[in-house]
Amino acid sequence: MVRFYAVGINTVAPYSLGYPLTAGADGTLPGWQYIGYAGCRSGQPQPATIVVLDQSSGLVTTAGTTEAFRHCG
């Protein structure tokens, strides 16, 4: 099971993007997977970093960045 989080979005702790997903033995998610909600945050000045937590091993790795939190009307 893996979980996705956003960091660097003016929160005290990593922001959970949703529920756990089951990754394959090679660490990939099968097919197209919805990883969670990424709504805008007023005043967000930079892209957010997305991290992935492997719940069984405790390994955390980055999964890129997103601009999704920056675009408030």
C-alpha positions as CSV (number, residue, x, y, z in Angstrom):
1,M,0.0,0.0,0.0
2,V,1.2,3.5,-0.9
3,R,-0.1,6.9,0.1
4,F,0.5,10.2,-1.6
5,Y,1.2,13.5,0.2
6,A,1.9,17.1,-0.7
7,V,4.5,19.1,1.1
8,G,5.5,22.8,0.9
9,I,1.9,24.1,0.8
10,N,1.9,26.1,4.1
11,T,0.8,23.2,6.3
12,V,2.5,22.0,9.5
13,A,2.6,18.3,8.4
14,P,2.4,16.6,5.0
15,Y,-1.0,17.0,3.4
16,S,-2.7,13.7,2.6
17,L,-4.0,13.6,-1.0
18,G,-6.3,10.7,-0.4
19,Y,-6.6,7.0,0.5
20,P,-4.0,4.2,0.2
21,L,-3.5,2.5,-3.2
22,T,-2.1,-0.9,-3.9
23,A,1.1,-0.9,-5.9
24,G,2.5,-3.9,-7.8
25,A,5.6,-5.8,-6.8
26,D,7.6,-3.5,-9.1
27,G,6.3,-0.4,-7.3
28,T,3.9,0.7,-10.1
29,L,0.2,1.4,-9.9
30,P,-1.8,-0.6,-12.4
31,G,-3.5,1.4,-15.1
32,W,-4.8,4.9,-14.5
33,Q,-5.2,5.7,-10.8
34,Y,-6.8,8.6,-9.0
35,I,-4.3,9.5,-6.2
36,G,-6.4,12.2,-4.4
37,Y,-7.6,15.7,-4.2
38,A,-5.4,18.7,-5.0
39,G,-7.5,21.9,-4.5
40,C,-6.1,25.4,-4.7
41,R,-4.7,27.1,-1.6
42,S,-4.9,30.9,-1.5
43,G,-1.4,32.5,-1.5
44,Q,0.5,29.4,-2.5
45,P,3.7,30.9,-4.0
46,Q,5.5,27.8,-5.3
47,P,4.8,24.3,-6.7
48,A,4.1,21.6,-4.2
49,T,6.3,18.6,-3.9
50,I,4.5,15.2,-4.0
51,V,5.9,12.4,-1.9
52,V,4.9,8.8,-1.7
53,L,5.0,6.6,1.4
54,D,5.3,2.9,1.1
55,Q,3.3,1.9,4.2
56,S,4.8,-1.6,4.6
57,S,8.5,-0.5,4.5
58,G,8.2,3.1,5.6
59,L,10.2,4.2,2.5
60,V,9.4,7.7,1.3
61,T,10.3,9.1,-2.1
62,T,9.4,12.1,-4.2
63,A,7.0,11.7,-7.1
64,G,7.5,15.1,-8.7
65,T,5.9,18.5,-8.3
66,T,2.5,20.0,-9.1
67,E,1.1,23.4,-9.7
68,A,-2.4,22.3,-8.8
69,F,-2.4,24.1,-5.4
70,R,-1.5,27.5,-6.9
71,H,-4.4,28.3,-9.2
72,C,-7.1,30.0,-7.2
73,G,-9.5,32.0,-9.3
